[in-house]
């Protein structure tokens, strides 16, 4: 999370301590309604205090599991 917003943390190298950049998604009625990609404004990530969520477990119903931001993205 960054400033209370859930984001996707993108790590270009798994050994990096901080993500290379972040992507902010908003959902409405089960669909993505907004995407803000900070790939080319990396100072946003450099200045952000990021809290990583634990990795989500696979869904038991065979569907795609919802994932929280994690180092494996």
Backbone bond lengths (Angstrom), bond angles and torsions (degrees), N, CA, C in turn:
res aa  C-N    CA-C-N  psi(-1)  N-CA   C-N-CA  omega(-1)  CA-C   N-CA-C  phi
1 X - - - 1.443 - - 1.528 109.00 -
2 X 1.291 114.88 145.00 1.453 122.24 174.61 1.522 106.75 -128.00
3 X 1.321 116.13 119.64 1.458 122.22 -178.91 1.524 112.15 49.79
4 X 1.327 116.31 41.46 1.457 121.67 177.44 1.515 115.31 80.79
5 X 1.309 118.15 -2.61 1.467 122.12 179.39 1.525 109.38 -100.79
6 X 1.333 116.27 134.77 1.464 119.26 173.58 1.518 108.60 -72.89
7 X 1.318 115.44 135.09 1.461 121.56 179.49 1.525 108.65 -135.86
8 X 1.309 115.58 164.23 1.463 121.71 171.70 1.520 106.34 -98.10
9 X 1.309 116.23 122.67 1.463 121.70 178.02 1.525 107.74 -92.43
10 X 1.326 116.77 122.74 1.463 122.08 -177.74 1.523 108.56 -104.78
11 X 1.328 115.29 118.73 1.463 122.02 177.98 1.521 108.33 -105.65
12 X 1.320 117.56 117.88 1.462 120.36 177.44 1.524 110.85 -76.54
13 X 1.318 116.90 -23.86 1.460 122.25 176.92 1.523 107.77 -135.97
14 X 1.308 118.02 125.92 1.467 122.87 -176.12 1.518 114.26 -59.50
15 X 1.311 118.25 -22.45 1.464 120.49 -178.06 1.530 112.79 -86.36
16 X 1.331 117.57 -8.04 1.466 120.43 179.26 1.520 110.51 -65.21
17 X 1.330 115.68 140.78 1.470 121.19 179.41 1.527 111.58 -75.00
18 X 1.321 116.96 -33.32 1.461 122.07 179.26 1.523 109.14 -120.58
19 X 1.327 117.35 154.11 1.467 119.11 178.41 1.529 111.31 -67.36
20 X 1.315 115.48 156.17 1.460 121.36 177.42 1.527 110.39 -71.16
21 X 1.327 115.74 -39.27 1.459 121.07 176.59 1.522 108.68 -161.47
22 X 1.321 115.56 174.69 1.456 120.47 -179.51 1.524 110.15 -127.93
23 X 1.315 114.53 159.35 1.458 122.47 173.72 1.523 107.31 -128.31
24 X 1.315 116.47 132.55 1.456 122.50 -179.38 1.513 108.01 -106.92
25 X 1.332 116.37 124.06 1.458 122.20 179.49 1.520 109.57 -118.48
26 X 1.313 116.45 144.30 1.459 121.56 170.64 1.518 107.56 -120.87
27 X 1.317 114.90 143.72 1.460 121.91 -177.35 1.520 109.82 -115.59
28 X 1.333 116.74 143.03 1.450 122.74 173.85 1.529 107.56 -142.96
29 X 1.314 116.22 125.55 1.468 122.34 -179.56 1.526 112.33 53.64
30 X 1.338 116.28 40.90 1.460 121.14 176.03 1.515 115.04 76.97
31 X 1.335 117.74 8.80 1.457 121.03 179.86 1.524 109.53 -128.46
32 X 1.316 115.29 152.33 1.460 119.66 176.99 1.525 108.20 -69.32
33 X 1.334 116.18 125.73 1.464 120.48 -179.23 1.534 112.35 -111.20
34 X 1.330 116.88 -11.77 1.460 120.58 -176.61 1.518 109.17 -156.04
35 X 1.323 116.93 135.72 1.469 122.15 175.65 1.526 107.93 -132.20
36 X 1.326 116.09 129.48 1.460 121.13 172.56 1.523 105.52 -125.98
37 X 1.316 116.56 114.88 1.458 123.08 -177.20 1.533 108.49 -102.34
38 X 1.326 116.21 120.96 1.459 121.76 -177.79 1.527 112.34 -99.34
39 X 1.321 117.73 24.27 1.460 121.09 -177.56 1.531 112.98 -58.44
40 X 1.313 116.78 -38.23 1.468 120.08 -175.77 1.528 113.54 -101.39
41 X 1.309 116.67 8.55 1.468 121.37 172.91 1.527 107.45 -128.77
42 X 1.307 114.96 64.92 1.466 121.85 -171.91 1.516 113.75 -68.40
43 X 1.318 117.75 -15.07 1.470 118.80 176.50 1.524 110.63 -63.09
44 X 1.337 117.58 -24.65 1.463 120.82 176.81 1.525 109.32 -61.89
45 X 1.320 117.37 -45.29 1.459 121.80 179.09 1.519 111.05 -70.01
46 X 1.319 116.84 -38.46 1.465 120.44 -178.80 1.524 111.26 -61.31
47 X 1.327 117.40 -35.91 1.462 121.68 -177.80 1.528 113.59 -91.51
48 X 1.320 117.98 -9.05 1.468 121.70 -174.61 1.527 111.71 -81.95
49 X 1.326 115.20 147.25 1.456 121.24 169.91 1.516 105.99 -99.52
50 X 1.308 116.25 113.12 1.456 122.83 -171.52 1.516 110.45 -105.45
51 X 1.317 116.62 134.65 1.459 122.77 174.26 1.520 107.53 -113.79
52 X 1.339 117.23 116.03 1.458 120.68 -178.86 1.523 110.66 -85.94
53 X 1.319 115.80 136.23 1.457 122.12 177.38 1.526 108.52 -87.42
54 X 1.344 117.25 153.58 1.471 119.17 175.93 1.517 110.15 -64.79
55 X 1.306 115.39 155.67 1.452 120.84 -179.67 1.520 110.54 -65.86
56 X 1.330 116.86 138.61 1.462 121.86 179.40 1.523 110.16 -75.83
57 X 1.333 116.30 149.92 1.459 121.50 176.25 1.522 108.80 -88.37
58 X 1.348 118.41 150.64 1.465 120.72 179.57 1.522 111.37 -60.21
59 X 1.338 115.46 147.29 1.467 120.96 177.65 1.519 109.75 -69.45
60 X 1.317 116.95 143.79 1.466 121.05 -179.60 1.519 112.64 -81.22
61 X 1.329 117.59 -16.37 1.457 120.52 -176.49 1.525 113.22 -84.68
62 X 1.319 117.25 3.64 1.459 120.99 178.82 1.514 113.08 86.47
63 X 1.344 117.44 -8.60 1.454 121.24 178.55 1.511 110.54 -81.55
64 X 1.294 115.57 176.51 1.465 120.16 178.64 1.524 109.50 -72.12
65 X 1.304 116.53 133.03 1.467 121.40 178.45 1.517 109.12 -77.75
66 X 1.326 116.14 142.41 1.452 118.89 172.18 1.507 106.94 -75.88
67 X 1.313 117.05 134.70 1.454 121.43 -177.18 1.510 109.99 -112.48
68 X 1.287 114.77 142.64 1.450 121.41 171.45 1.516 107.09 -90.83
69 X 1.329 118.07 159.36 1.463 119.26 177.66 1.524 109.88 -55.30
70 X 1.311 115.98 134.74 1.452 120.35 179.87 1.517 110.04 -147.93
71 X 1.310 115.88 169.71 1.461 120.73 -179.96 1.520 112.53 -69.10
72 X 1.339 118.47 -15.04 1.451 120.83 -175.44 1.516 113.36 -87.79
73 X 1.314 118.58 3.88 1.458 120.35 -179.70 1.487 111.80 -77.43
